[in-house]
Amino acid sequence: MVRMRAAENRRWILRSTNDGITATIDSAGRLRGTLPLYTEATSYTGFTYISERTPYTRYGNWFVALCATIAVICLVAQRVGFVGSKPMP
């Protein structure tokens, strides 16, 4: 999931955990470096600060809300009879 979020927002993620995968993930979602599980260690890794905002970061879930709204309107229109009904003779 974290790799998808990195790519979605075009951000580097430096992930440090006590009992999971410690990793560096670049802005495309690729693993750049990891440490073994359950091992005390230090990782020297580089990353790039990115200040630009992606459309998803800027607008959020507007596309999902728009699609859901259009789907509800189409379902209501079909149920009421505006769409897909046969013309009267």
Backbone as a printed PyTorch tensor [residue, N CA C, xyz], in Angstrom:
tensor([[[  0.8130,  -1.1870,   0.0000],
         [  0.0000,   0.0000,   0.0000],
         [  0.8640,   1.2620,   0.0000]],

        [[  1.9450,   1.2310,   0.7410],
         [  2.7890,   2.4220,   0.8350],
         [  3.4170,   2.7290,  -0.5140]],

        [[  3.7840,   1.7130,  -1.2560],
         [  4.3790,   1.9390,  -2.5770],
         [  3.3660,   2.6050,  -3.5090]],

        [[  2.1100,   2.2160,  -3.4200],
         [  1.0730,   2.8440,  -4.2420],
         [  0.8710,   4.3070,  -3.8430]],

        [[  0.8940,   4.5900,  -2.5530],
         [  0.7330,   5.9670,  -2.0890],
         [  1.9060,   6.8350,  -2.5360]],

        [[  3.1070,   6.2730,  -2.5430],
         [  4.2780,   7.0280,  -3.0000],
         [  4.1160,   7.4150,  -4.4690]],

        [[  3.6930,   6.4670,  -5.2900],
         [  3.5110,   6.7380,  -6.7220],
         [  2.3220,   7.6720,  -6.9530]],

        [[  1.2520,   7.4760,  -6.2010],
         [  0.0400,   8.2850,  -6.3640],
         [  0.3020,   9.7580,  -6.0650]],

        [[  1.1010,  10.0210,  -5.0460],
         [  1.3710,  11.3930,  -4.6320],
         [  2.7330,  11.8870,  -5.0840]],

        [[  3.4680,  11.0520,  -5.8170],
         [  4.8180,  11.3800,  -6.2910],
         [  5.6920,  11.9160,  -5.1620]],

        [[  5.7670,  11.1330,  -4.0890],
         [  6.5590,  11.5050,  -2.9220],
         [  7.4660,  10.3480,  -2.5200]],

        [[  8.6480,  10.6990,  -2.0390],
         [  9.5430,   9.7080,  -1.4540],
         [  8.9930,   9.3480,  -0.0810]],

        [[  9.1330,   8.0900,   0.2960],
         [  8.7210,   7.6520,   1.6230],
         [  9.9030,   6.9690,   2.2830]],

        [[ 10.2570,   7.4430,   3.4520],
         [ 11.2890,   6.8300,   4.2650],
         [ 10.5640,   6.1400,   5.4100]],

        [[ 10.5050,   4.8270,   5.3450],
         [  9.6910,   4.0630,   6.2780],
         [ 10.5790,   3.3460,   7.2880]],

        [[ 10.3290,   3.6140,   8.5410],
         [ 11.0910,   2.9930,   9.6140],
         [ 10.1270,   2.2370,  10.5160]],

        [[ 10.3790,   0.9490,  10.7250],
         [  9.4880,   0.1480,  11.5620],
         [ 10.2940,  -0.6620,  12.5680]],

        [[  9.6340,  -1.0790,  13.6320],
         [ 10.2760,  -1.9330,  14.6330],
         [ 10.1690,  -3.4020,  14.2780]],

        [[  9.0830,  -3.7830,  13.6460],
         [  8.8610,  -5.2070,  13.3750],
         [  8.3510,  -5.4680,  11.9570]],

        [[  8.7170,  -4.6180,  11.0360],
         [  8.2760,  -4.7980,   9.6520],
         [  9.4040,  -4.4570,   8.6920]],

        [[  9.0380,  -4.0610,   7.5120],
         [ 10.0350,  -3.7510,   6.4970],
         [ 10.4260,  -2.2880,   6.6100]],

        [[ 11.6940,  -2.0370,   6.8650],
         [ 12.2320,  -0.6860,   6.8560],
         [ 12.7530,  -0.4450,   5.4510]],

        [[ 12.2930,   0.6120,   4.8180],
         [ 12.6230,   0.7840,   3.4070],
         [ 12.6270,   2.2400,   2.9970]],

        [[ 13.2770,   2.4880,   1.8710],
         [ 13.2140,   3.7600,   1.1720],
         [ 12.4650,   3.5010,  -0.1290]],

        [[ 11.4060,   4.2750,  -0.3710],
         [ 10.5770,   4.0990,  -1.5630],
         [ 10.6080,   5.4020,  -2.3310]],

        [[ 10.9410,   5.3320,  -3.6240],
         [ 11.0390,   6.5630,  -4.4130],
         [  9.6700,   7.0350,  -4.8850]],

        [[  9.6440,   8.1460,  -5.5820],
         [  8.3830,   8.7640,  -5.9900],
         [  7.6320,   7.9800,  -7.0620]],

        [[  8.2540,   6.9600,  -7.6320],
         [  7.5670,   6.0990,  -8.5920],
         [  7.0880,   4.8040,  -7.9410]],

        [[  7.3120,   4.6480,  -6.6320],
         [  6.8680,   3.4580,  -5.9220],
         [  7.8780,   2.3200,  -5.9280]],

        [[  9.1080,   2.5770,  -6.3540],
         [ 10.1340,   1.5300,  -6.3990],
         [ 10.9070,   1.4890,  -5.0850]],

        [[ 11.2320,   0.2920,  -4.6340],
         [ 12.0570,   0.1370,  -3.4450],
         [ 13.4930,   0.5060,  -3.7890]],

        [[ 14.0570,   1.4420,  -3.0510],
         [ 15.4390,   1.8720,  -3.2920],
         [ 16.4030,   1.2640,  -2.2960]],

        [[ 15.9070,   0.8120,  -1.1880],
         [ 16.7510,   0.1790,  -0.1860],
         [ 15.9000,  -0.3640,   0.9340]],

        [[ 16.2850,  -1.5260,   1.4600],
         [ 15.5490,  -2.1330,   2.5630],
         [ 16.5360,  -2.6560,   3.5870]],

        [[ 16.0240,  -2.8990,   4.7660],
         [ 16.8010,  -3.5420,   5.8220],
         [ 16.1160,  -4.8500,   6.1720]],

        [[ 16.8690,  -5.8380,   6.6390],
         [ 16.2580,  -7.1240,   6.9960],
         [ 15.2450,  -6.9740,   8.1420]],

        [[ 14.3030,  -7.9020,   8.1870],
         [ 13.3040,  -7.9120,   9.2400],
         [ 13.9410,  -8.1790,  10.5910]],

        [[ 13.4260,  -7.5450,  11.6240],
         [ 13.8230,  -7.7690,  13.0120],
         [ 15.3260,  -7.6260,  13.2260]],

        [[ 15.9420,  -6.6690,  12.5790],
         [ 17.3750,  -6.4360,  12.7060],
         [ 17.6140,  -4.9750,  13.0610]],

        [[ 18.4520,  -4.7510,  14.0960],
         [ 18.8420,  -3.3850,  14.4070],
         [ 19.9110,  -2.9710,  13.4250]],

        [[ 19.6820,  -1.8880,  12.7240],
         [ 20.6470,  -1.4480,  11.7200],
         [ 20.4090,   0.0200,  11.4000]],

        [[ 21.3510,   0.5890,  10.7190],
         [ 21.2500,   1.9590,  10.2460],
         [ 21.3490,   1.9520,   8.7320]],

        [[ 20.5120,   2.7280,   8.1090],
         [ 20.5240,   2.7920,   6.6490],
         [ 20.8040,   4.2270,   6.2240]],

        [[ 21.8180,   4.4030,   5.4370],
         [ 22.1210,   5.7080,   4.8670],
         [ 21.5750,   5.7150,   3.4510]],

        [[ 20.5780,   6.5080,   3.2430],
         [ 19.9170,   6.5150,   1.9470],
         [ 19.6620,   7.9540,   1.5120]],

        [[ 19.5540,   8.1480,   0.2430],
         [ 19.2650,   9.4730,  -0.2840],
         [ 17.8190,   9.5820,  -0.6890]],

        [[ 17.3370,  10.7990,  -0.7540],
         [ 15.9950,  11.0410,  -1.2550],
         [ 15.9570,  12.4440,  -1.8250]],

        [[ 14.9420,  12.7260,  -2.5950],
         [ 14.7800,  14.0250,  -3.2160],
         [ 13.5110,  14.6730,  -2.6910]],

        [[ 13.6340,  15.9090,  -2.2670],
         [ 12.4520,  16.6480,  -1.8210],
         [ 11.7070,  17.1540,  -3.0480]],

        [[ 10.4090,  16.8860,  -3.1030],
         [  9.5680,  17.3100,  -4.2250],
         [  8.4780,  18.2180,  -3.6690]],

        [[  8.4180,  19.4460,  -4.1580],
         [  7.4480,  20.4010,  -3.6200],
         [  6.1740,  20.5010,  -4.4550]],

        [[  6.1740,  20.0150,  -5.6880],
         [  4.9710,  20.1200,  -6.5200],
         [  3.8800,  19.1880,  -6.0080]],

        [[  2.6400,  19.5430,  -6.3170],
         [  1.4970,  18.7490,  -5.8780],
         [  0.8840,  18.0440,  -7.0820]],

        [[  0.5170,  16.7890,  -6.9010],
         [ -0.1330,  16.0250,  -7.9570],
         [ -1.6180,  16.3810,  -7.9820]],

        [[ -2.3160,  16.0680,  -9.0710],
         [ -3.7590,  16.3300,  -9.1030],
         [ -4.5020,  15.6180,  -7.9670]],

        [[ -4.0590,  14.3920,  -7.6340],
         [ -4.7180,  13.6700,  -6.5360],
         [ -4.4900,  14.3880,  -5.2120]],

        [[ -3.2840,  14.8660,  -4.9830],
         [ -2.9860,  15.5920,  -3.7520],
         [ -3.7590,  16.8990,  -3.7010]],

        [[ -3.8860,  17.5610,  -4.8150],
         [ -4.5510,  18.8640,  -4.8800],
         [ -6.0670,  18.7400,  -4.7260]],

        [[ -6.6800,  17.7750,  -5.4280],
         [ -8.1380,  17.7010,  -5.4690],
         [ -8.7430,  16.5490,  -4.6760]],

        [[ -7.9460,  15.5790,  -4.2860],
         [ -8.4610,  14.4580,  -3.4980],
         [ -9.3100,  13.5080,  -4.3250]],

        [[-10.4000,  13.0490,  -3.7440],
         [-11.2470,  12.0410,  -4.3860],
         [-12.3860,  12.6440,  -5.2040]],

        [[-12.1610,  13.7960,  -5.8110],
         [-13.2240,  14.4330,  -6.5930],
         [-13.6500,  13.5670,  -7.7680]],

        [[-12.7140,  12.8590,  -8.3970],
         [-13.0500,  12.0160,  -9.5470],
         [-13.9590,  10.8700,  -9.1180]],

        [[-13.6690,  10.2640,  -7.9950],
         [-14.4980,   9.1720,  -7.4730],
         [-15.8930,   9.6980,  -7.1480]],

        [[-15.9620,  10.8520,  -6.5060],
         [-17.2630,  11.4400,  -6.1630],
         [-18.0590,  11.7910,  -7.4190]],

        [[-17.3840,  12.3140,  -8.4370],
         [-18.0500,  12.6520,  -9.6880],
         [-18.6210,  11.4020, -10.3610]],

        [[-17.8280,  10.3380, -10.4320],
         [-18.3030,   9.0850, -11.0430],
         [-19.4820,   8.5060, -10.2660]],

        [[-19.4160,   8.5420,  -8.9380],
         [-20.5140,   8.0220,  -8.1250],
         [-21.7810,   8.8460,  -8.3350]],

        [[-21.6370,  10.1620,  -8.4280],
         [-22.7880,  11.0320,  -8.6480],
         [-23.4350,  10.7630, -10.0010]],

        [[-22.6210,  10.6210, -11.0320],
         [-23.1490,  10.3230, -12.3720],
         [-23.8520,   8.9670, -12.3860]],

        [[-23.2840,   7.9830, -11.7100],
         [-23.9010,   6.6570, -11.6560],
         [-25.2570,   6.7120, -10.9540]],

        [[-25.3490,   7.4480,  -9.8590],
         [-26.6250,   7.5700,  -9.1360],
         [-27.6490,   8.2910,  -9.9980]],

        [[-27.2470,   9.3470, -10.6810],
         [-28.1730,  10.0770, -11.5530],
         [-28.6900,   9.1670, -12.6650]],

        [[-27.8120,   8.3930, -13.2650],
         [-28.2280,   7.4680, -14.3320],
         [-29.1780,   6.3960, -13.8070]],

        [[-28.9000,   5.8680, -12.6110],
         [-29.7900,   4.8550, -12.0320],
         [-31.1610,   5.4270, -11.7140]],

        [[-31.1910,   6.6230, -11.1680],
         [-32.4720,   7.2620, -10.8560],
         [-33.2320,   7.5670, -12.1440]],

        [[-32.5420,   8.0820, -13.1550],
         [-33.1870,   8.3990, -14.4330],
         [-33.7470,   7.1400, -15.0850]],

        [[-33.0310,   6.0370, -14.9890],
         [-33.5280,   4.7960, -15.5720],
         [-34.7270,   4.2710, -14.7840]],

        [[-34.6650,   4.3960, -13.4740],
         [-35.7490,   3.9030, -12.6200],
         [-37.0410,   4.7040, -12.8410]],

        [[-36.8910,   5.9990, -13.0110],
         [-38.0460,   6.8760, -13.2220],
         [-38.5920,   6.6950, -14.6290]],

        [[-37.7280,   6.3350, -15.5740],
         [-38.2080,   6.0850, -16.9110],
         [-37.7200,   7.0580, -17.9510]],

        [[-36.7790,   7.9190, -17.6010],
         [-36.2670,   8.8740, -18.5630],
         [-35.2960,   8.2470, -19.5510]],

        [[-34.5930,   7.2210, -19.1340],
         [-33.5740,   6.5990, -19.9700],
         [-33.9370,   5.1550, -20.2100]],

        [[-33.8380,   4.7120, -21.4350],
         [-34.0350,   3.2980, -21.7570],
         [-35.4730,   2.8430, -21.8590]],

        [[-36.4210,   3.7540, -21.7820],
         [-37.8120,   3.3420, -21.9080],
         [-38.2030,   3.3420, -23.3900]],

        [[-39.1580,   2.5150, -23.7080],
         [-39.6100,   2.4100, -25.0870],
         [-40.5510,   3.5800, -25.3960]],

        [[-40.4470,   4.1250, -26.6280],
         [-41.3490,   5.2350, -26.9900],
         [-42.7960,   4.7210, -27.0980]],

        [[-43.7230,   5.5770, -26.7330],
         [-45.1270,   5.2040, -26.7990],
         [-45.6100,   5.3000, -28.2580]],

        [[-46.4520,   4.3300, -28.7120],
         [-46.9500,   4.3680, -30.1020],
         [-47.9850,   5.4220, -30.3460]]])
